[in-house]
Amino acid sequence: MISYNPRDWFSFIIRFHKADTFRQLLPLILLISFYAAGVAWLEMYYLRLSDKSFVRNIPVMHSLLGFAISMLLVFRTNTAYDRWWEGRKLWGGLVNNSRNLAMKLDSMLTPEDTAHRAFFRKVIPAFAFALHNHLHKEQTRIELFDDEEHGHVFRQIDEQKHIPNQVALLLYRHVQLLVKEGKLSPEQLLFINAELQSFTDICGACERIKNTPIPFSYSVFIKKFIFFYIITLPVGYVFQLGFYVVPVVAFIFYVLASLELIAEEIEDPFSGDSNDVPTEMLAKNIHRHIAEII
C-alpha cells in the first residue's frame, strides 16, 4: 500500500508513480490520438462534409449518453471501493481479535505456563501470515516460526491443503488440551471462543472477496460502452473543434479509462498491487503485538 501525504498536491501533479494510470494507458492514448487525427483529416479535407450533414448531430447523442456513462462509472468505482474497504475492515478485525485472544490467554495462563505461552505467541501471528500468503496465492511460508522449540508443530502442516484452516485447527486443539489439563475451565473456553471462531470467519470473508469478482457481463459492458463512446467522439466534434479534437478526445479517454482501471485494481484488495490492503504489514504488527502481550 502506498503511503502519502494527501495535502501534497504539487508532487501528485508533476510526479508519475508506479500506480499512475497514465503509464498504463499511454499506448492506448497515442492510438486514440492518431485515430482522432485521422478522422479529423478525413472529414475536413477528404469527405468535405457540409454544414447540413447529419454527422453534425452526433454530439447530441454524446450529451445524452454522457450522464449514463458517468453513473455507470460512479457505481463501478463505489462498488470496487466497498470491496477494498471491506477487506481492510476484515484485517482490522483480525488484528483486534488476535490482540484480544492474546490478552485473554495471558490473563488465564499462569506465569509458569511458559510452554503454552510460547505456543500461542507463535501460532496466533502464524495465522495472519498464513492468511496473507493464502490470499496472494503464494506457497505459505512458516520459516519465521520454524524454531527448535515449536518447529515440530508447524511441520505438521500440509502445504498442499488449506493452510489457514490448519493453523486455526492447531489453536483449537491446543485450547482443548488446556481444558483437559485443567488449565482452562469450560467457562473460560466460552470466553475465548468468539476470537477463535473469528479467525475462520475472517478467512472465509476474505476468500469471498478474492474469489467473487464483479460480474463478467457488467465489466465487459462498461468497457464496450467506453470504447464506442470514445471512437464516435471525433466524428461529431470535428466541426466545432477541428484538429483540437485530438487532445480533447485523448483526455476524455484518459479520464474514463482511468476510472475503470482504478476500479479493476481496488476491487481485489489482495492481488498484490501497490494500492492493496497492506496485509503483510498488518501480519507483522500482529506478530509484534502478540510477542509484547504474551
C-alpha positions in Angstrom: 0.0 0.0 0.0 1.3 3.5 -0.9 1.9 5.9 2.0 1.4 9.5 1.0 0.5 13.0 2.2 -3.0 13.8 0.9 -2.2 17.6 1.2 0.8 17.5 -1.1 -0.9 18.5 -4.4 2.1 19.7 -6.3 4.0 16.4 -6.1 0.9 14.5 -7.2 0.6 16.6 -10.4 4.3 16.5 -11.6 5.3 13.0 -10.5 4.3 9.7 -12.1 4.4 6.8 -9.8 4.0 3.1 -10.4 0.3 3.0 -9.8 -0.4 6.0 -12.1 -2.9 5.1 -14.8 -1.2 7.4 -17.3 1.7 4.9 -17.6 -0.7 2.0 -18.4 -2.9 3.9 -20.8 -0.1 5.8 -22.7 -0.1 3.3 -25.7 -3.9 3.5 -26.0 -3.9 7.3 -25.6 -1.5 7.6 -28.5 -3.6 5.2 -30.6 -6.8 7.1 -29.9 -5.0 10.4 -30.7 -3.9 9.0 -34.1 -7.4 7.7 -34.7 -8.9 11.1 -33.9 -6.4 12.9 -36.1 -7.3 10.6 -39.0 -11.0 11.1 -38.6 -10.5 14.9 -38.4 -8.4 14.9 -41.6 -10.9 12.6 -43.4 -13.9 14.7 -42.6 -12.4 18.1 -43.2 -10.2 17.6 -46.2 -11.3 14.4 -47.9 -15.1 14.0 -47.4 -15.6 17.7 -47.0 -19.0 17.3 -45.3 -21.4 20.2 -45.5 -22.9 22.1 -42.6 -26.2 20.2 -43.2 -24.6 16.8 -42.8 -26.3 14.5 -40.2 -22.8 13.9 -38.7 -23.1 17.3 -37.0 -25.9 15.9 -34.8 -23.8 13.2 -33.3 -22.7 15.3 -30.3 -26.3 15.3 -29.2 -26.0 11.6 -28.7 -22.9 12.1 -26.6 -24.6 14.6 -24.4 -27.4 12.1 -23.7 -25.1 9.2 -23.1 -22.6 11.2 -21.0 -24.9 11.1 -18.0 -25.4 7.4 -18.4 -21.7 6.6 -18.6 -20.9 8.8 -15.6 -23.5 7.0 -13.5 -22.1 3.6 -14.6 -18.6 4.6 -13.7 -19.6 6.0 -10.3 -21.4 2.8 -9.4 -18.4 0.8 -10.7 -15.9 2.8 -8.6 -18.1 2.8 -5.5 -18.6 -1.0 -5.7 -14.9 -1.6 -6.1 -14.0 0.7 -3.2 -16.6 -1.0 -1.0 -14.8 -4.3 -1.6 -11.4 -2.8 -0.8 -12.8 -1.2 2.4 -14.4 -4.4 3.5 -11.1 -6.2 3.1 -9.4 -3.6 5.2 -12.1 -3.9 7.9 -11.7 -7.7 8.0 -8.0 -7.4 8.5 -8.5 -4.7 11.1 -10.8 -7.2 12.9 -8.1 -9.9 12.6 -5.6 -7.5 14.3 -8.1 -6.7 17.2 -9.2 -10.3 17.7 -5.6 -11.5 17.8 -4.8 -9.0 20.5 -8.0 -9.8 22.4 -7.2 -13.5 22.3 -3.6 -12.9 23.5 -4.8 -10.7 26.3 -7.4 -13.2 27.5 -4.9 -16.1 27.3 -2.3 -14.1 29.2 -4.8 -13.4 32.0 -5.8 -17.1 32.2 -2.5 -18.8 32.0 -0.1 -18.7 35.0 3.4 -17.3 34.7 4.7 -20.9 35.0 2.9 -22.0 31.8 5.9 -20.9 29.7 5.5 -23.7 27.1 1.8 -22.8 26.4 2.6 -19.1 26.3 5.3 -19.7 23.8 3.0 -21.8 21.7 0.3 -19.1 21.4 3.0 -16.4 20.9 4.0 -18.3 17.8 0.7 -19.7 16.4 -1.6 -16.7 16.7 0.5 -14.5 14.4 1.2 -17.5 12.2 -2.4 -17.5 11.2 -2.1 -13.9 10.0 0.9 -14.7 7.8 -0.7 -17.9 6.5 -3.8 -15.9 5.5 -1.7 -13.2 3.8 0.1 -15.8 1.7 -3.1 -17.8 1.1 -4.9 -14.7 -0.3 -1.9 -13.8 -2.5 -1.8 -17.3 -4.0 1.7 -18.0 -2.7 3.1 -21.0 -1.0 2.7 -20.5 2.7 6.0 -19.7 4.3 6.5 -20.5 8.0 10.2 -20.1 8.3 9.6 -17.1 10.7 8.1 -19.5 13.2 10.2 -22.6 12.5 12.4 -22.6 15.6 13.8 -25.5 17.6 11.1 -25.3 20.3 8.0 -25.3 18.1 9.3 -26.3 14.7 7.6 -29.7 15.0 4.2 -28.0 15.4 4.4 -26.3 12.1 5.9 -29.3 10.3 2.5 -30.9 10.9 1.1 -28.5 8.3 0.5 -29.9 4.9 1.2 -27.1 2.4 -1.0 -28.8 -0.2 -4.0 -28.2 1.9 -5.8 -25.1 3.2 -3.1 -23.6 5.4 -5.1 -21.0 7.4 -7.6 -23.8 8.4 -4.7 -26.0 9.6 -3.2 -23.2 11.7 -6.7 -22.4 13.2 -7.1 -26.1 13.9 -3.8 -26.1 15.8 -5.2 -23.3 18.0 -8.4 -25.2 18.7 -6.6 -28.4 19.6 -4.2 -26.7 21.9 -7.0 -24.9 23.7 -8.8 -28.2 24.1 -5.6 -29.6 25.5 -5.5 -26.8 28.1 -9.1 -27.7 29.1 -8.2 -31.4 29.5 -5.2 -30.4 31.7 -7.4 -28.2 33.8 -5.6 -25.1 33.0 -8.7 -23.6 31.4 -12.3 -24.1 32.7 -15.2 -24.6 30.4 -16.4 -21.1 31.2 -13.1 -19.7 30.1 -13.3 -21.7 26.9 -16.6 -20.0 26.1 -14.9 -16.7 27.0 -12.3 -17.1 24.2 -14.4 -19.0 21.7 -15.6 -15.8 19.8 -12.0 -14.9 19.0 -11.1 -18.4 17.9 -14.1 -18.6 15.7 -13.5 -15.2 14.2 -10.3 -16.4 12.5 -12.0 -18.8 10.2 -14.9 -16.3 9.7 -12.4 -13.6 8.6 -10.7 -16.0 6.3 -13.9 -17.0 4.7 -15.0 -13.4 4.2 -11.6 -12.6 2.6 -11.9 -15.6 0.3 -15.4 -14.4 -0.7 -13.9 -11.0 -1.9 -11.0 -12.7 -3.6 -12.9 -15.4 -5.4 -16.0 -13.4 -6.4 -15.1 -10.6 -8.9 -17.6 -8.1 -10.4 -19.9 -10.0 -12.8 -18.3 -10.5 -16.1 -21.1 -9.2 -18.3 -21.2 -5.9 -16.3 -17.5 -5.4 -16.6 -17.5 -6.1 -20.3 -20.4 -3.8 -20.9 -18.7 -0.8 -19.3 -15.5 -1.4 -21.4 -17.6 -1.7 -24.6 -19.6 1.4 -23.7 -16.4 3.5 -23.1 -14.8 2.2 -26.4 -17.8 3.0 -28.6 -18.3 6.4 -26.8 -14.7 7.4 -27.5 -14.4 6.3 -31.1 -17.5 8.2 -32.0 -16.4 11.4 -30.3 -14.2 12.8 -33.0 -16.8 12.1 -35.7 -19.2 14.7 -34.4 -16.9 17.2 -32.7 -14.5 17.8 -35.6 -16.8 20.6 -36.9 -16.6 22.5 -33.6 -13.0 21.8 -32.6 -11.1 21.0 -35.8 -7.8 19.3 -35.0 -8.2 20.4 -31.4 -10.5 17.3 -31.2 -7.3 15.2 -30.9 -6.2 16.3 -27.4 -9.8 16.6 -26.2 -10.7 13.0 -27.1 -7.4 11.8 -25.7 -8.1 13.5 -22.4 -11.7 12.2 -22.2 -10.4 8.7 -22.9 -7.8 9.1 -20.2 -10.4 10.1 -17.6 -12.9 7.4 -18.4 -10.4 4.6 -18.8 -8.5 5.6 -15.7 -11.7 5.3 -13.6 -12.2 1.8 -14.9 -8.5 0.8 -14.3 -8.7 2.1 -10.7 -11.9 0.1 -10.1 -10.2 -3.0 -11.5 -7.3 -2.6 -9.2 -9.1 -1.9 -5.9 -11.9 -4.4 -6.4 -9.4 -7.2 -5.4 -7.7 -5.8 -2.3 -5.4 -8.9 -2.1 -4.0 -9.1 -5.6 -0.5 -7.7 -4.7 -0.9 -4.3 -6.3 0.5 -1.2 -4.8 -2.9 0.0 -3.6 -3.9 -3.2 -2.0 -4.7 -3.7 1.7 -1.3 -3.9 3.5 -1.8 -7.5 4.7 1.9 -8.2 5.2 2.4 -5.1 7.3 -0.7 -6.0 9.4 0.6 -9.5 9.9 3.9 -8.2 11.1 2.1 -5.9 13.5 0.2 -8.8 14.9 3.4 -10.7 15.3 5.0 -7.8 17.2 1.9 -7.1 19.4 1.4 -10.7 20.4 5.0 -11.0 21.5 4.5 -7.9 23.7 1.3 -9.2 25.3 2.1 -12.9 26.0 
